[in-house]
Amino acid sequence: MAVAARIKEKHLPSRVAGKRSPSLVGAIEGTIIATAVVVGLDESDSVTPLRGFWILVATGSFFWIAHVYADLLAERIKGHHRMGRHAIEAVMAREWPLLQSSFVLAVPLALGAAGALSSQVAFDLAWLSGIAALVGWGVVFSRKEGHGLVGIVAAASLNAAVGLLIVGFKVIVK
């Protein structure tokens, strides 16, 4: 059985995203976007943790709204029918992990805004949280697919590499 069929068949649960979804693309995409946003904000001396928090939440919200809108529009065109309230709520719920994945990175920024962390520590913990979340997604998926330790380590390493690539772009641009 193909890997995609096994994943689809199992309906992978998302404890972080809080919803069952046949594909957690939104949660992974949201984590990558949020990590890139925080890494970019970390470069600016004028961005405080409070402002970074709101920029992160706004960016996640805009991407979530864009995905919901595009999905609804595509379904309406494809189905040649109006979307009812139930369909809209279903799409919003399905795409919710895209926004929700930003919340993990927002916590250190909120702590920095409250004065519990220094500004630099807040930003560093935020992007490190993003990389840790990506590693976590790799572990979850490889375990659900039945991979052993080697597969789990490989998936986690690959996801960590994606996160570190984002940070690497920061270093190159700087």
MDTraj code that builds the backbone (N, CA, C; nanometers):
import mdtraj as md
import numpy as np

residues = "MET ALA VAL ALA ALA ARG ILE LYS GLU LYS HIS LEU PRO SER ARG VAL ALA GLY LYS ARG SER PRO SER LEU VAL GLY ALA ILE GLU GLY THR ILE ILE ALA THR ALA VAL VAL VAL GLY LEU ASP GLU SER ASP SER VAL THR PRO LEU ARG GLY PHE TRP ILE LEU VAL ALA THR GLY SER PHE PHE TRP ILE ALA HIS VAL TYR ALA ASP LEU LEU ALA GLU ARG ILE LYS GLY HIS HIS ARG MET GLY ARG HIS ALA ILE GLU ALA VAL MET ALA ARG GLU TRP PRO LEU LEU GLN SER SER PHE VAL LEU ALA VAL PRO LEU ALA LEU GLY ALA ALA GLY ALA LEU SER SER GLN VAL ALA PHE ASP LEU ALA TRP LEU SER GLY ILE ALA ALA LEU VAL GLY TRP GLY VAL VAL PHE SER ARG LYS GLU GLY HIS GLY LEU VAL GLY ILE VAL ALA ALA ALA SER LEU ASN ALA ALA VAL GLY LEU LEU ILE VAL GLY PHE LYS VAL ILE VAL LYS".split()
xyz = np.array([
    [0.0854, -0.1179, 0.0000],
    [0.0000, 0.0000, 0.0000],
    [0.0892, 0.1232, 0.0000],
    [0.0564, 0.2176, -0.0822],
    [0.1355, 0.3398, -0.0931],
    [0.1287, 0.4192, 0.0367],
    [0.2359, 0.4945, 0.0625],
    [0.2436, 0.5743, 0.1853],
    [0.1272, 0.6731, 0.1935],
    [0.0969, 0.7406, 0.0824],
    [-0.0130, 0.8385, 0.0826],
    [-0.1452, 0.7711, 0.1167],
    [-0.1661, 0.6514, 0.0652],
    [-0.2907, 0.5801, 0.0948],
    [-0.2971, 0.5418, 0.2420],
    [-0.1825, 0.5000, 0.2984],
    [-0.1805, 0.4641, 0.4409],
    [-0.2106, 0.5853, 0.5272],
    [-0.1536, 0.7001, 0.4930],
    [-0.1778, 0.8217, 0.5709],
    [-0.3244, 0.8607, 0.5605],
    [-0.3782, 0.8607, 0.4400],
    [-0.5171, 0.8985, 0.4191],
    [-0.6098, 0.8039, 0.4951],
    [-0.5752, 0.6760, 0.4918],
    [-0.6578, 0.5744, 0.5557],
    [-0.6602, 0.5908, 0.7074],
    [-0.5481, 0.6297, 0.7660],
    [-0.5383, 0.6405, 0.9117],
    [-0.5987, 0.7687, 0.9668],
    [-0.6205, 0.8695, 0.8830],
    [-0.6720, 0.9985, 0.9297],
    [-0.5913, 1.0466, 1.0504],
    [-0.4674, 1.0797, 1.0236],
    [-0.3739, 1.1180, 1.1281],
    [-0.4316, 1.2227, 1.2228],
    [-0.4325, 1.1941, 1.3520],
    [-0.4811, 1.2945, 1.4459],
    [-0.3735, 1.3992, 1.4718],
    [-0.4161, 1.5178, 1.4978],
    [-0.3233, 1.6244, 1.5312],
    [-0.3528, 1.6726, 1.6717],
    [-0.2695, 1.6348, 1.7635],
    [-0.2900, 1.6813, 1.9011],
    [-0.2584, 1.8296, 1.9122],
    [-0.1590, 1.8760, 1.8356],
    [-0.1225, 2.0167, 1.8399],
    [-0.2296, 2.1004, 1.7712],
    [-0.2752, 2.0551, 1.6563],
    [-0.3736, 2.1321, 1.5814],
    [-0.5131, 2.1174, 1.6401],
    [-0.5394, 2.0094, 1.7114],
    [-0.6675, 1.9948, 1.7780],
    [-0.7797, 1.9460, 1.6895],
    [-0.7529, 1.9134, 1.5681],
    [-0.8553, 1.8660, 1.4751],
    [-0.8040, 1.7421, 1.4041],
    [-0.8966, 1.6539, 1.3658],
    [-0.8595, 1.5422, 1.2803],
    [-0.8566, 1.5946, 1.1380],
    [-0.7568, 1.5555, 1.0649],
    [-0.7439, 1.6026, 0.9294],
    [-0.6751, 1.4947, 0.8469],
    [-0.7219, 1.4686, 0.7243],
    [-0.6550, 1.3701, 0.6420],
    [-0.5147, 1.4167, 0.6034],
    [-0.4915, 1.5449, 0.6073],
    [-0.3617, 1.6004, 0.5730],
    [-0.3361, 1.7197, 0.6633],
    [-0.2243, 1.7216, 0.7283],
    [-0.1920, 1.8335, 0.8163],
    [-0.0981, 1.9325, 0.7479],
    [-0.1203, 1.9484, 0.6197],
    [-0.0408, 2.0422, 0.5414],
    [-0.0475, 2.1816, 0.6036],
    [-0.1657, 2.2228, 0.6454],
    [-0.1823, 2.3557, 0.7024],
    [-0.0984, 2.3765, 0.8270],
    [-0.0935, 2.2764, 0.9129],
    [-0.0146, 2.2895, 1.0356],
    [0.1344, 2.2991, 1.0047],
    [0.1794, 2.2190, 0.9105],
    [0.3210, 2.2229, 0.8748],
    [0.3527, 2.3527, 0.8017],
    [0.2692, 2.3891, 0.7058],
    [0.2894, 2.5137, 0.6321],
    [0.2843, 2.6332, 0.7270],
    [0.1898, 2.6317, 0.8187],
    [0.1788, 2.7401, 0.9162],
    [0.3023, 2.7510, 1.0036],
    [0.3576, 2.6373, 1.0439],
    [0.4790, 2.6377, 1.1255],
    [0.5961, 2.6955, 1.0470],
    [0.6080, 2.6566, 0.9205],
    [0.7172, 2.7087, 0.8376],
    [0.7021, 2.8594, 0.8183],
    [0.5808, 2.9042, 0.7881],
    [0.5566, 3.0481, 0.7683],
    [0.5850, 3.1251, 0.8968],
    [0.5333, 3.0743, 1.0096],
    [0.5531, 3.1430, 1.1376],
    [0.7014, 3.1507, 1.1728],
    [0.7742, 3.0434, 1.1481],
    [0.9179, 3.0428, 1.1774],
    [0.9891, 3.1457, 1.0908],
    [0.9537, 3.1508, 0.9628],
    [1.0159, 3.2484, 0.8729],
    [0.9839, 3.3916, 0.9162],
    [0.8603, 3.4158, 0.9593],
    [0.8213, 3.5491, 1.0051],
    [0.9042, 3.5893, 1.1270],
    [0.9142, 3.5008, 1.2239],
    [0.9882, 3.5329, 1.3467],
    [1.1361, 3.5539, 1.3173],
    [1.1926, 3.4700, 1.2317],
    [1.3338, 3.4857, 1.1958],
    [1.3547, 3.6217, 1.1283],
    [1.2635, 3.6589, 1.0413],
    [1.2736, 3.7897, 0.9753],
    [1.2598, 3.9050, 1.0728],
    [1.1666, 3.8926, 1.1655],
    [1.1457, 3.9998, 1.2640],
    [1.2644, 4.0136, 1.3580],
    [1.3301, 3.9023, 1.3840],
    [1.4442, 3.9008, 1.4755],
    [1.5578, 3.9880, 1.4226],
    [1.5597, 4.0128, 1.2936],
    [1.6643, 4.0942, 1.2327],
    [1.6470, 4.2427, 1.2589],
    [1.5281, 4.2843, 1.2923],
    [1.5000, 4.4263, 1.3110],
    [1.5159, 4.4654, 1.4578],
    [1.5973, 4.5658, 1.4805],
    [1.6158, 4.6145, 1.6173],
    [1.4937, 4.6914, 1.6667],
    [1.4096, 4.7369, 1.5737],
    [1.2951, 4.8183, 1.6128],
    [1.1709, 4.7358, 1.6457],
    [1.1749, 4.6046, 1.6242],
    [1.0585, 4.5206, 1.6517],
    [1.0694, 4.4646, 1.7932],
    [0.9760, 4.5037, 1.8764],
    [0.9703, 4.4539, 2.0132],
    [0.8982, 4.3189, 2.0138],
    [0.9106, 4.2433, 2.1210],
    [0.8357, 4.1174, 2.1290],
    [0.6840, 4.1386, 2.1152],
    [0.6314, 4.2486, 2.1705],
    [0.4881, 4.2747, 2.1585],
    [0.4494, 4.2981, 2.0129],
    [0.5262, 4.3805, 1.9444],
    [0.4975, 4.4043, 1.8022],
    [0.5180, 4.2766, 1.7214],
    [0.6218, 4.2008, 1.7530],
    [0.6460, 4.0731, 1.6860],
    [0.5306, 3.9761, 1.7061],
    [0.4767, 3.9750, 1.8269],
    [0.3611, 3.8901, 1.8580],
    [0.2442, 3.9238, 1.7651],
    [0.2119, 4.0530, 1.7554],
    [0.0978, 4.0942, 1.6741],
    [0.1225, 4.0741, 1.5247],
    [0.2454, 4.0948, 1.4806],
    [0.2778, 4.0696, 1.3396],
    [0.2641, 3.9202, 1.3096],
    [0.3107, 3.8365, 1.4005],
    [0.2999, 3.6916, 1.3825],
    [0.1542, 3.6473, 1.3775],
    [0.0729, 3.6942, 1.4705],
    [-0.0690, 3.6579, 1.4736],
    [-0.1408, 3.7114, 1.3487],
    [-0.1085, 3.8336, 1.3085],
    [-0.1709, 3.8908, 1.1891],
    [-0.1319, 3.8124, 1.0637],
    [-0.0060, 3.7770, 1.0523],
    [0.0394, 3.7003, 0.9357],
    [-0.0296, 3.5650, 0.9303],
    [-0.0348, 3.4957, 1.0435],
    [-0.1048, 3.3675, 1.0483],
    [-0.2515, 3.3830, 1.0124],
    [-0.3137, 3.4891, 1.0619],
    [-0.4551, 3.5151, 1.0321],
    [-0.4765, 3.5413, 0.8841],
    [-0.3891, 3.6213, 0.8244],
    [-0.4032, 3.6519, 0.6821],
    [-0.3884, 3.5262, 0.5970],
    [-0.2902, 3.4417, 0.6303],
    [-0.2725, 3.3183, 0.5539],
    [-0.3924, 3.2257, 0.5728],
    [-0.4450, 3.2183, 0.6946],
    [-0.5615, 3.1343, 0.7205],
    [-0.6821, 3.1838, 0.6399],
    [-0.7076, 3.3135, 0.6454],
    [-0.8194, 3.3710, 0.5708],
    [-0.8013, 3.3477, 0.4206],
    [-0.6790, 3.3660, 0.3716],
    [-0.6526, 3.3454, 0.2287],
    [-0.6795, 3.2006, 0.1883],
    [-0.6374, 3.1054, 0.2708],
    [-0.6620, 2.9642, 0.2402],
    [-0.8108, 2.9322, 0.2435],
    [-0.8802, 2.9832, 0.3424],
    [-1.0251, 2.9585, 0.3522],
    [-1.0950, 3.0170, 0.2300],
    [-1.0634, 3.1407, 0.1974],
    [-1.1268, 3.2066, 0.0836],
    [-1.0981, 3.1319, -0.0465],
    [-0.9710, 3.0976, -0.0703],
    [-0.9341, 3.0285, -0.1941],
    [-1.0027, 2.8927, -0.2029],
    [-1.0085, 2.8207, -0.0920],
    [-1.0735, 2.6900, -0.0901],
    [-1.2222, 2.7035, -0.1209],
    [-1.2886, 2.7987, -0.0562],
    [-1.4318, 2.8193, -0.0795],
    [-1.4595, 2.8616, -0.2235],
    [-1.3782, 2.9519, -0.2763],
    [-1.3967, 2.9974, -0.4133],
    [-1.3762, 2.8822, -0.5118],
    [-1.2719, 2.8034, -0.4911],
    [-1.2454, 2.6900, -0.5802],
    [-1.3585, 2.5880, -0.5738],
    [-1.4080, 2.5612, -0.4545],
    [-1.5198, 2.4660, -0.4409],
    [-1.6454, 2.5189, -0.5081],
    [-1.6675, 2.6470, -0.4960],
    [-1.7871, 2.7063, -0.5582],
    [-1.7773, 2.6980, -0.7101],
    [-1.6602, 2.7284, -0.7641],
    [-1.6420, 2.7212, -0.9094],
    [-1.6519, 2.5760, -0.9562],
    [-1.5871, 2.4870, -0.8847],
    [-1.5867, 2.3455, -0.9227],
    [-1.7253, 2.2836, -0.9084],
    [-1.7950, 2.3188, -0.8033],
    [-1.9246, 2.2584, -0.7761],
    [-2.0416, 2.3325, -0.8365],
    [-2.0181, 2.4533, -0.8859],
    [-2.1243, 2.5349, -0.9453],
    [-2.2431, 2.5528, -0.8502],
    [-2.2132, 2.5726, -0.7238],
    [-2.3196, 2.5944, -0.6259],
    [-2.2708, 2.6904, -0.5182],
    [-2.3657, 2.7488, -0.4496],
    [-2.3316, 2.8393, -0.3394],
    [-2.2878, 2.7579, -0.2189],
    [-2.2007, 2.8176, -0.1410],
    [-2.1527, 2.7508, -0.0209],
    [-2.2409, 2.7930, 0.0961],
    [-2.2950, 2.6968, 0.1661],
    [-2.3760, 2.7251, 0.2832],
    [-2.2903, 2.7441, 0.4067],
    [-2.3536, 2.7815, 0.5144],
    [-2.2840, 2.8068, 0.6408],
    [-2.2059, 2.6849, 0.6882],
    [-2.2648, 2.5661, 0.6734],
    [-2.1981, 2.4437, 0.7179],
    [-2.0678, 2.4203, 0.6399],
    [-2.0725, 2.4435, 0.5092],
    [-1.9531, 2.4243, 0.4256],
    [-1.8445, 2.5256, 0.4632],
    [-1.8858, 2.6485, 0.4890],
    [-1.7887, 2.7521, 0.5278],
    [-1.7228, 2.7162, 0.6608],
    [-1.8031, 2.6745, 0.7569],
    [-1.7483, 2.6353, 0.8870],
    [-1.6551, 2.5151, 0.8737],
    [-1.6895, 2.4216, 0.7858],
    [-1.6052, 2.3031, 0.7653],
    [-1.4691, 2.3431, 0.7081],
    [-1.4681, 2.4337, 0.6120],
    [-1.3412, 2.4788, 0.5529],
    [-1.2604, 2.5564, 0.6570],
    [-1.3271, 2.6421, 0.7335],
    [-1.2561, 2.7171, 0.8376],
    [-1.1920, 2.6230, 0.9386],
    [-1.2637, 2.5201, 0.9779],
    [-1.2098, 2.4223, 1.0739],
    [-1.0951, 2.3427, 1.0126],
    [-1.1106, 2.3041, 0.8859],
    [-1.0063, 2.2252, 0.8199],
    [-0.8777, 2.3055, 0.8064],
    [-0.8892, 2.4352, 0.7804],
    [-0.7712, 2.5203, 0.7623],
    [-0.7196, 2.5800, 0.8934],
    [-0.7912, 2.5608, 1.0037],
    [-0.7547, 2.6181, 1.1336],
    [-0.6112, 2.5873, 1.1760],
    [-0.5575, 2.4666, 1.1521],
    [-0.4190, 2.4393, 1.1928],
    [-0.3172, 2.5354, 1.1332],
    [-0.3471, 2.5949, 1.0180],
    [-0.2557, 2.6919, 0.9580],
    [-0.2338, 2.8104, 1.0512],
    [-0.3410, 2.8603, 1.1099],
    [-0.3302, 2.9717, 1.2053],
    [-0.2829, 2.9218, 1.3412],
    [-0.3381, 2.8113, 1.3844],
    [-0.3095, 2.7606, 1.5181],
    [-0.1615, 2.7281, 1.5381],
    [-0.0928, 2.6910, 1.4318],
    [0.0489, 2.6577, 1.4446],
    [0.1332, 2.7797, 1.4821],
    [0.0818, 2.8996, 1.4566],
    [0.1535, 3.0223, 1.4961],
    [0.1539, 3.0419, 1.6473],
    [0.0552, 2.9844, 1.7146],
    [0.0408, 3.0080, 1.8581],
    [0.1606, 2.9574, 1.9381],
    [0.2207, 2.8473, 1.8939],
    [0.3368, 2.7914, 1.9643],
    [0.4506, 2.8929, 1.9641],
    [0.4713, 2.9577, 1.8521],
    [0.5783, 3.0564, 1.8415],
    [0.5427, 3.1883, 1.9082],
    [0.4130, 3.2126, 1.9244],
    [0.3683, 3.3376, 1.9865],
    [0.3911, 3.3384, 2.1375],
    [0.3962, 3.2218, 2.1990],
    [0.4113, 3.2151, 2.3455],
    [0.5398, 3.2832, 2.3932],
    [0.6575, 3.2513, 2.3388],
    [0.7778, 3.3223, 2.3857],
    [0.7721, 3.4730, 2.3606],
    [0.7094, 3.5128, 2.2493],
    [0.6973, 3.6563, 2.2220],
    [0.6060, 3.7236, 2.3241],
    [0.4992, 3.6549, 2.3623],
    [0.4095, 3.7090, 2.4657],
    [0.4838, 3.7199, 2.5986],
    [0.5653, 3.6203, 2.6303],
    [0.6450, 3.6261, 2.7542],
    [0.7460, 3.7406, 2.7480],
    [0.8022, 3.7642, 2.6305],
    [0.8939, 3.8775, 2.6135],
    [0.8210, 4.0101, 2.6279],
    [0.6997, 4.0175, 2.5727],
    [0.6201, 4.1401, 2.5846],
    [0.5821, 4.1669, 2.7289],
    [0.5614, 4.0608, 2.8068],
    [0.5247, 4.0757, 2.9483],
    [0.6458, 4.1045, 3.0364],
    [0.7650, 4.0987, 2.9790],
    [0.8860, 4.1265, 3.0558],
    [0.9461, 4.0050, 3.1229],
    [0.8899, 3.8877, 3.1014],
    [0.9431, 3.7654, 3.1624],
    [1.0700, 3.7173, 3.0917],
    [1.0872, 3.7574, 2.9658],
    [1.2066, 3.7224, 2.8888],
    [1.2621, 3.8490, 2.8248],
    [1.3929, 3.8497, 2.8030],
    [1.4499, 3.9621, 2.7284],
    [1.4033, 3.9516, 2.5831],
    [1.4134, 4.0599, 2.5125],
    [1.3682, 4.0641, 2.3742],
    [1.4393, 3.9593, 2.2896],
    [1.5704, 3.9515, 2.2998],
    [1.6463, 3.8564, 2.2176],
    [1.6131, 3.7126, 2.2542],
    [1.5996, 3.6840, 2.3826],
    [1.5645, 3.5483, 2.4255],
    [1.4254, 3.5114, 2.3747],
    [1.3318, 3.6066, 2.3784],
    [1.1957, 3.5806, 2.3299],
    [1.1972, 3.5432, 2.1821],
    [1.2693, 3.6193, 2.1006],
    [1.2757, 3.5889, 1.9577],
    [1.3486, 3.4576, 1.9313],
    [1.4588, 3.4352, 2.0031],
    [1.5329, 3.3098, 1.9845],
    [1.4477, 3.1889, 2.0223],
    [1.3770, 3.1974, 2.1347],
    [1.2905, 3.0860, 2.1755],
    [1.1744, 3.0663, 2.0781],
    [1.1273, 3.1749, 2.0197],
    [1.0165, 3.1635, 1.9246],
    [1.0598, 3.0847, 1.8016],
    [1.1723, 3.1220, 1.7391],
    [1.2115, 3.0474, 1.6189],
    [1.2611, 2.9079, 1.6534],
    [1.3204, 2.8903, 1.7697],
    [1.3585, 2.7546, 1.8124],
    [1.2343, 2.6681, 1.8356],
    [1.1267, 2.7302, 1.8840],
    [0.9995, 2.6581, 1.9004],
    [0.9464, 2.6123, 1.7653],
    [0.9630, 2.6954, 1.6639],
    [0.9215, 2.6581, 1.5290],
    [0.9982, 2.5385, 1.4773],
    [1.1292, 2.5396, 1.4977],
    [1.2106, 2.4255, 1.4538],
    [1.1727, 2.3006, 1.5332],
    [1.1519, 2.3162, 1.6636],
    [1.1110, 2.2017, 1.7463],
    [0.9760, 2.1460, 1.7000],
    [0.8836, 2.2347, 1.6628],
    [0.7534, 2.1889, 1.6134],
    [0.7699, 2.1120, 1.4830],
    [0.8566, 2.1587, 1.3939],
    [0.8813, 2.0870, 1.2689],
    [0.9400, 1.9491, 1.2961],
    [1.0322, 1.9416, 1.3900],
    [1.0885, 1.8112, 1.4292],
    [0.9767, 1.7218, 1.4821],
    [0.8903, 1.7797, 1.5640],
    [0.7775, 1.7040, 1.6188],
    [0.6864, 1.6485, 1.5101],
    [0.6583, 1.7297, 1.4065],
    [0.5754, 1.6809, 1.2953],
    [0.6433, 1.5628, 1.2269],
    [0.7747, 1.5709, 1.2103],
    [0.8474, 1.4596, 1.1486],
    [0.8355, 1.3322, 1.2299],
    [0.8460, 1.3442, 1.3607],
    [0.8335, 1.2280, 1.4491],
    [0.6918, 1.1711, 1.4421],
    [0.5929, 1.2572, 1.4508],
    [0.4530, 1.2114, 1.4484],
    [0.4231, 1.1357, 1.3193],
    [0.4577, 1.1952, 1.2062],
    [0.4263, 1.1310, 1.0791],
    [0.5017, 1.0002, 1.0605],
    [0.6290, 0.9978, 1.0936],
    [0.7051, 0.8748, 1.0730],
    [0.6565, 0.7639, 1.1657],
    [0.6166, 0.7974, 1.2871],
    [0.5613, 0.6956, 1.3778],
    [0.4279, 0.6436, 1.3262],
    [0.3419, 0.7341, 1.2779],
    [0.2115, 0.6929, 1.2245],
    [0.2272, 0.6059, 1.1004],
    [0.3346, 0.6273, 1.0261],
    [0.3592, 0.5467, 0.9075],
    [0.4260, 0.4145, 0.9420],
    [0.4568, 0.3945, 1.0694],
    [0.5134, 0.2679, 1.1132],
    [0.6635, 0.2554, 1.0977],
    [0.7331, 0.3659, 1.0797],
    [0.8780, 0.3612, 1.0656],
    [0.9440, 0.3321, 1.1999],
    [1.0586, 0.2714, 1.1930],
    [1.1377, 0.2449, 1.3130],
    [1.2199, 0.3665, 1.3502],
    [1.3138, 0.3452, 1.4387],
    [1.3972, 0.4532, 1.4904],
    [1.4717, 0.5266, 1.3792],
    [1.5241, 0.4536, 1.2824],
    [1.5989, 0.5175, 1.1733],
    [1.5074, 0.6104, 1.0931],
    [1.3866, 0.5653, 1.0624],
    [1.2913, 0.6479, 0.9882],
    [1.2486, 0.7697, 1.0669],
    [1.2286, 0.7517, 1.1971],
    [1.1886, 0.8635, 1.2825],
    [1.2994, 0.9683, 1.2881],
    [1.4226, 0.9232, 1.3078],
    [1.5359, 1.0157, 1.3140],
    [1.5540, 1.0862, 1.1788],
    [1.5367, 1.0113, 1.0690],
    [1.5520, 1.0710, 0.9362],
    [1.4462, 1.1785, 0.9125],
    [1.3213, 1.1491, 0.9454],
    [1.2134, 1.2466, 0.9250],
    [1.2331, 1.3690, 1.0135],
    [1.2695, 1.3457, 1.1391],
    [1.2932, 1.4577, 1.2307],
    [1.4105, 1.5430, 1.1827],
    [1.5142, 1.4778, 1.1335],
    [1.6318, 1.5501, 1.0837],
    [1.5989, 1.6313, 0.9591],
    [1.5207, 1.5727, 0.8701],
    [1.4814, 1.6442, 0.7490],
    [1.3990, 1.7676, 0.7841],
    [1.3050, 1.7521, 0.8758],
    [1.2229, 1.8665, 0.9172],
    [1.3059, 1.9718, 0.9894],
    [1.4008, 1.9271, 1.0710],
    [1.4902, 2.0229, 1.1371],
    [1.5727, 2.0985, 1.0334],
    [1.6136, 2.0286, 0.9279],
    [1.6912, 2.0927, 0.8212],
    [1.6100, 2.2018, 0.7525],
    [1.4797, 2.1794, 0.7336],
    [1.3938, 2.2824, 0.6741],
    [1.3938, 2.4062, 0.7638],
    [1.3761, 2.3855, 0.8939],
    [1.3772, 2.4973, 0.9879],
    [1.5119, 2.5687, 0.9905],
    [1.6183, 2.4916, 0.9889],
    [1.7516, 2.5518, 0.9915],
    [1.7847, 2.6226, 0.8601],
    [1.7253, 2.5764, 0.7515],
    [1.7427, 2.6444, 0.6233],
    [1.6846, 2.7856, 0.6310],
    [1.5706, 2.7985, 0.6968],
    [1.5093, 2.9297, 0.7163],
    [1.6035, 3.0204, 0.7950],
    [1.6610, 2.9659, 0.9010],
    [1.7551, 3.0433, 0.9827],
    [1.8810, 3.0740, 0.9013],
    [1.9219, 2.9787, 0.8184],
    [2.0384, 2.9997, 0.7330],
    [2.0184, 3.1160, 0.6368],
    [1.8969, 3.1293, 0.5840],
    [1.8683, 3.2429, 0.4968],
    [1.8851, 3.3740, 0.5741],
    [1.8493, 3.3725, 0.7003],
    [1.8644, 3.4916, 0.7848],
    [2.0127, 3.5306, 0.7934],
    [2.0966, 3.4309, 0.8147],
    [2.2391, 3.4563, 0.8285],
    [2.2975, 3.5084, 0.6958],
    [2.2537, 3.4499, 0.5839],
    [2.3036, 3.4910, 0.4538],
    [2.2622, 3.6347, 0.4228],
    [2.1364, 3.6671, 0.4507],
    [2.0848, 3.8003, 0.4207],
    [2.1504, 3.9053, 0.5101],
    [2.1795, 3.8680, 0.6323],
    [2.2399, 3.9610, 0.7290],
    [2.3771, 3.9982, 0.6815],
])
top = md.Topology()
chain = top.add_chain()
for i, resn in enumerate(residues, 1):
    res = top.add_residue(resn, chain, resSeq=i)
    for name in ("N", "CA", "C"):
        top.add_atom(name, md.element.get_by_symbol(name[0]), res)
traj = md.Trajectory(xyz[None], top)
